[in-house]
Amino acid sequence: ERGHGPYQPHEPGYGLYQPGHSPYDDQIPDPKSRTLAIENAKAYLLKSSTTSGLNLYDHLANMLTKILDEQPTNAVDIIENISKDVKWAHFQKKMDTLRDEHEILTTFEAAEKRKALFLKENGEGDEELEEEIGETPLPNVMETAFYFEQAGIGLSKDESYHIFLALKKLISVQPIQTCRFWGKILGLEMNYIIAEVQYHEGEEEEETEEEAVTEEGAKWVGEVEDEEEEKEKEDESPKSTYKPPPVIPKEENGTGANKYVYFVCNEPGKPWVKLPPVTPAQIVCARKIKKFFTGRLDAPVVSFPPFPGNEANYLRAQIARISAGTQISPIGFYQFAEEEDEDEEVEGGRDTYEENPDFQPLSVAEMVDSLSAWVHNVQSILKQGRCVWLNPLQKTEEEEENEEEEKAEEPDELPQELQQEIGPPLLTPLSEDEGIQNIPAWTAQPSTNLIPQYAVAVLQSNRWPGAYAFASGKKFDNIYFGWGHKYSPENHAPTLPPPVQAEYPSGPEITETRDPTVEEELAFKAAREEALATAEEEEDEEGAEEDEEEDD
Amino acid sequence: MEASSLPAALELVSGGGAGLSPEKRAVLGSSLLLLQRDYRFERVWFWGCIQGVCGAYYIAEGLGPDRAAPRSRLYSLNCVEWSLLPPVTEEMVTQAGWLKGRFQGDPSFEYEYTERNAEDAERLFEDGKEPIIKEEARLVATIEQIDRAVGIIPRGAFVKTPLGSVSENRNFEGLSLTEAKRLSSYFHFTEPVNLKNKTLLEKADLDPSTDFLDSLEHDIPQGSWTVQLEKGGAVVVLRSLLWLGLTFYHVPMTKQYGYVYFGNGEKNLDLPFML
């Protein structure tokens, strides 16, 4: 007997069988047909899908088991996702013939390096302990980080501690007299952590690097000389009148912009790399370009004007500019050393200072209110790119010889009026700093208004966003966290290429004269005829006069 | 970033050097909670801090049941007292785009707007109003611009229900490490612009419940995001180069993510020169 299955549309009785409204409902339903309906339903649920091989019955059973095991809240809202997860889990085999190879993630390697920082080197004995407890160039990074944290500036404590240990490692490797955590510069792929260091006197390594930069002028002159030798018999090709601007030599290590040596690393745990000293040409060029750092020291800096160096040099130049502009200290902390023969006209001003043993710190309120309570303690960099002005036109013997040979050179091309550039002397107060438009150069705030007794005076630079300084009692420090660029309210306008050089001087021999126009020619012709006519008339007159005279 | 996860999140974004002092952190824990009670927000996000010359603005955003609806924004000068900002209008955004320079730090400061061209000036003078823009309006417009341009979320963190409202995806377990390093796994949390330009083939692969926003892949200019692994690879940090100061963090394989802005509030228009 066929059960009361779902009626197909073509069968009579379709649409008549409504549950609860059938005319046969008052009859006791056939238990057999009920069971059969259940069996049919179950058979339908057990039917395997042709695409995935699963069947709905098992799937529902698994899903309900999972829900009852995990008991998520509001299961009905996420039922579809649970269903998806169950299906997904079905495809992950538990037993596999291939063994899972543990992924060597880069994160594990990085963790190894960081752990290495915390290991104490073995086999050094008790001597090292004594040395460490005594005077050490290692700065107390955590203490500085605490003060800056009061102002909301700084890295997380974890990272600060890692940097602390990395600096310790640096000191144990290099002969360092003073060391300071200068700051962090962000980059595109990686960041830079920078340490400012001063070597023990006399322990610096000699610079063996050769300058990779070849001047264009030198090349030009070389080529022209070759040509001359080849074409001795032919006409001399016009010599290049291009004189490259004189190269301004960089400052000695230990003075001026190169007073400190900088080490960088990408992450604490990675080896420290020393940055090369900075040259004035690099500083001058760095002022004209604005580029992000990539994080790799050997990356080229593609810019116009072309930067003489790679990213390591650009980084060093920016560090020099930032230091010169934003390293400050409370007034009175540093003083000039008393020299016996004080020359009033010391060139470039004094560049050394020493700590003042009688320093009396001002209160936090005073440090915040007036900017004259702070002074710069790094020499500012002149336009030339150096801290101490150097006249590049000082004639050396070679130059004098060349001048005699090349008398044809126009002497008025040399800028004779190079005036000595003077910058603000060391230890000038911040109130002399000029602001940008109507914004002061520095913003001073106490770290908290609620507890003024223990507040810290904090200064933020507006010219170099990211440069901060704090002072609290006798302690103070500077730090930089940022991208390494100066603030300018105007958009960056790249320098235009220089105008095309004149190939040759324009003189009367070379310039074409303009051909006379037809009117001019006719006018000239008419003028000539007039002149002839008047000349003939004069002759006639003279002839007539002579005749008259003869008559007499 | 979520107000509830503020302390942990601040640790993760501190790689850029900017953060909050312990005082502010302490007070935010309570004041954001009170904001939630007073304004009946479902979620409160600490948006960040815009540094002015004389002071700083701390910004919070409140979200309602539909997370993609326009958010209420509040600002405070000390993280204790919060004031609601007016809703943003397109006019505010265009006017703020003309202003240059730093924020002052005083909400009632009025900028004198110098006319760009005669047409704009005529239009403004027609209304009989003088072209003055208050710093409050500039603040709202800047926050809106930043959210629109660089407010991002990981893919799968939010789902769109069939009714059109957006809510958090409770099944989101975090991106894997490989996914987290790709820009295509992050979406702008704002009205999609490029979505309808995709070809039908691409659209067929998308899941309409999770892929209803623009991804970061096609941002112009290319390279305006930096993706870095910090803390030895434990957290993925994205920093925007267009709005310097916006930092997004995500710990892979966990539900922790968020973005915060610590900066000047100025767009980096020199970006093409700097890349």
Contacts between the chains, C-beta under 8 A, distances in Angstrom:
chain1	res1	chain2	res2	distance
A	77	B	170	7.9
A	78	B	170	5.9
A	78	B	171	6.3
A	81	B	170	7.9
A	81	B	171	4.5
A	85	B	171	7.6
A	105	B	177	6.6
A	105	B	233	6.9
A	106	B	229	7.3
A	106	B	233	5.7
A	107	B	177	7.2
A	107	B	229	7.2
A	107	B	232	6.2
A	107	B	233	3.0
A	107	B	234	6.6
A	108	B	233	8.0
A	110	B	229	7.7
A	110	B	232	3.8
A	110	B	233	4.9
A	111	B	232	4.9
A	111	B	233	7.4
A	113	B	232	7.7
A	114	B	232	5.2
A	149	B	19	7.6
A	149	B	21	6.6
A	149	B	22	6.7
A	150	B	21	5.5
A	150	B	22	7.1
A	150	B	23	7.9
A	151	B	21	5.9
A	152	B	18	7.3
A	152	B	19	5.4
A	152	B	20	4.9
A	152	B	21	4.0
A	152	B	24	6.5
A	153	B	17	6.3
A	153	B	18	6.8
A	153	B	19	7.0
A	154	B	14	7.0
A	154	B	17	6.5
A	154	B	19	6.6
A	155	B	14	5.3
A	155	B	15	6.6
A	155	B	17	6.3
A	156	B	11	4.6
A	156	B	12	7.7
A	156	B	14	4.4
A	156	B	15	7.7
A	158	B	11	7.6
A	158	B	231	7.0
A	159	B	14	7.3
A	159	B	15	7.1
A	159	B	231	7.5
A	183	B	17	7.7
A	184	B	17	6.0
A	186	B	15	7.9
A	186	B	16	6.2
A	186	B	226	7.8
A	186	B	239	7.0
A	187	B	226	7.7
A	188	B	223	7.4
A	188	B	226	4.9
A	188	B	241	7.9
A	189	B	226	7.2
A	189	B	228	7.3
A	190	B	228	7.0
A	191	B	15	7.2
A	191	B	228	7.3
A	267	B	232	7.6
A	269	B	232	7.9
A	290	B	270	5.7
A	290	B	273	5.9
A	290	B	274	5.4
A	291	B	273	7.7
A	291	B	274	5.4
A	291	B	275	7.9
A	292	B	241	6.9
A	292	B	274	4.8
A	292	B	275	6.4
A	437	B	101	6.6
A	439	B	53	5.3
A	439	B	101	7.3
A	439	B	102	5.7
A	440	B	53	7.3
A	443	B	53	6.0
A	443	B	54	7.0
A	447	B	21	6.2
A	447	B	23	7.9
A	448	B	21	7.1
A	448	B	23	5.2
A	449	B	78	7.6
A	450	B	23	6.7
A	460	B	51	7.6
A	462	B	53	6.8
A	462	B	102	7.2
A	465	B	264	6.5
A	466	B	17	6.9
A	481	B	16	6.5
A	481	B	17	2.3
A	481	B	18	7.0
A	482	B	17	6.8
A	483	B	244	6.4
A	485	B	274	7.8
A	489	B	100	5.5
A	489	B	101	4.7
A	489	B	102	7.6
A	490	B	100	7.8
A	491	B	269	5.2
A	491	B	270	6.0
A	492	B	270	4.0
A	492	B	273	5.4
A	492	B	274	7.8
A	494	B	273	6.2
